[in-house]
Amino acid sequence: MEGSDEYSEHTLVVFDRDAGGPNDIRGARYDAPAGGPVTTFCAGDGAGIACPCGNNGAAGRGCASSMSALGALLSATGGARIYDSPFQLDVSGLPSSTTVLFFQGTAAAAAGAGTLLGDGKRCASGTVIRLGTKTASLGEASYPGPADLPVYQQGLVPLSGAVRFYQAWYRNSAAFCTEATFNLSNGLRVQWVP
């Protein structure tokens, strides 16, 4: 939503125009992005590589699980900006009260197509940092919580900004696809800006 308060910061620029005559003070409104772009990648919807057991989820989501044929959906709210960032990772489509690990990577696995892991696909790779573990409530979880460091701090994102990749790993204890008892969400590519 270009120009909305959620995705931009409004700045008033005031300047003096000296054109050889009386000075005129002028102003202009500038809408600066509130953060870098956040895009979905490595979905378990059949794009890239198929899910391990043909358990493809819905468009843009992770591979299907025993609890959700749609798969888990990782999304973000807030701006991806260092210092003044209300950025939050949100995942839905999980088993009702499962354990969720939010993690960050410095690269996209298999050039963004993902690699098979458990009942899903691993999307975030490279140098991996565990951001935090949460317990889902009614099939949803978020990071950070009130007592957690912001995502950029916990993930050691450089102050100059950088691209990072995010994913949610969750326990799915029902026998479903493979012998593994876990699955993963889609991935998010985040361009952090200063």
C-alpha angles and dihedrals in degrees: 000000000000114000097013120130091242094061104030144039119226118224128182113216114200122191141168116238111207108187097163094277135064113339116251122201111217135180139197135188117236122194109208121189112260089219145340124291122285116204135178118238139164096036120184091229097106095277114126104358123000121250115267098263100023085269094144116174130211123296113297095006135101126268117295118270134199088266101042129032086193094059129225119306121213114197137159137227128198130027126307095231128135117238099009101046127143086177114153134178114221127188127189136172093062131136108279100263108007131142115260128196116200112203141175132214134191093223142036113249114247092358090302099312093098132222127256114264127164110321091334147033129283109226106168116066141144112073103003125204124189106226098188148307121246136178114238119235117204089347096306136100138171139200131238106038124192094278096043131097116251115271094252092052096045089045093048092233109182114256089238089061131250144190115270133177124222136196141164122230116198140182116249104177098182117102100252123134116347128008088266118102098213142071138187139229126235116280130255124213110208126190105204115205129194 
